Amino acid sequence: MAEGSIPALIRKKRDGERLQDEEIESFVRGVTAGTVQEGQIGAMLMAIRLRGMDAAETLALARAMAASGRALAWPEGWRGRLVDKHSTGGVGDKVSLALAPALAACGCKVPMISGRGLGHTGGTLDKLEAIPGFSAAQSPEQMRRILEQAGCCIVGQSEELAPADRVLYALRDVTATVDSQPLVTASILSKKAAEKVSALVVDVKFGSAALFPTLESARQLAQSLVAVGGRLGIRTAAALSRMDAPLGRCVGSSLEVLEALQCLEGRGPADLRELVTALGGLLLWQCGAAPSAARGAGRLARALDDGSALRAFEAMLGAQGVPPASARLLCAGSAAQRRRLLGQAATRQDLPAPRAGTVQQVEALPLARVLHELGAGRTRVGDTINPRVGAELLVSVGQRLQPGQPWLRVHHDGAELGAAQRQALQAALALCEDEPFEPGPRVAELVLPR
Ligand code: IUR
């Protein structure tokens, strides 16, 4: 398509018309080839953000983005068993670290490709890179070898996989167009389509620390992902999960690895295990390995409890560059040995409860913002993350606190937390006068294909 016609396409979407498949394809080709100017891409993204896209347009966008690069290819014998999980992003979300090996232990092949976002705290790869020797950079040939050995891998996105998404995602980030349902749908699914998986589960977060704050907006995104995923030939299901408080008790790369290890030993926080088994159960059911999502969740739980998931994790680490002795120590060692291997921050500072009360909520977003300032996240692509920075929740929602009781332990490499940081952290703790109570479930709803 001639360059002059790009303004016509932008105008069409700006005025609320729908785009034809060929128009979407030509736009994405231009984005990939670098012939569409950044300003034009930004304008188109904003037009899509404001005017939306119907399911057919979103499907065409996802297909065109998937076709912008290379697709992966897998042995015929793995057909139907190739699965993946994606999350829209949450604070303390270490689900993938436990879920990928647990699924491998259930006979699946899990070629998990993870982005490296600009979140307040790191993504899945950043967490794994807290482990000395771990390598996220793996070619398609290496991925296949790792899947043969361990059943799962967690790697970075290569330049060749859906390159159009790389361009669009970076520009969405700087044009306030991240939270567009069709753009999120096409971004996630283009990569999964190029990955050639049979089944996909998406953890769509909602709440105060999620991209989509309301249950209704998260449900709409989930329905879009499930419908468009199905049209792409990927059996897709979604779980709507709460993201107000951090998931589990730990935030920050090294601490999250330790917590994921507990989950892989059949221990650890209940909400983390709930999410891992619910998402894995959906996948086992979707790929025909379990008769229902509930039975699938039971199978996942057994893999966590019987040590097979932990063995798959150790095999994955070994296959991705971690020296075997370190992988062994991490998976079979004591808490102290694990901490020594991962390293610890110079300072651990406890915050006291300002008064008596019952924990009503621990707001994840202010906590994540302070940890970001302390070095746990990145502001620009290429920034380095300090894996030792993090925080441990010492209390749970619903628990009664005494005045002065430590409720949060901050791990950092600086001297002292600043007054503003302390204040922001203390404000994250919401106390009420209720009787102690059990926290509610994380998963609010499942969204299944028709
Ligand atoms: N993850 C993606 O891969 N794409 C997106 O747009 C979002 C999360 I939001």
Residues whose N, C-alpha, C, O or C-beta is under 5 A from the ligand:
A	BS01	IUR	S87 T88 V178 L183 V184 S187 I188
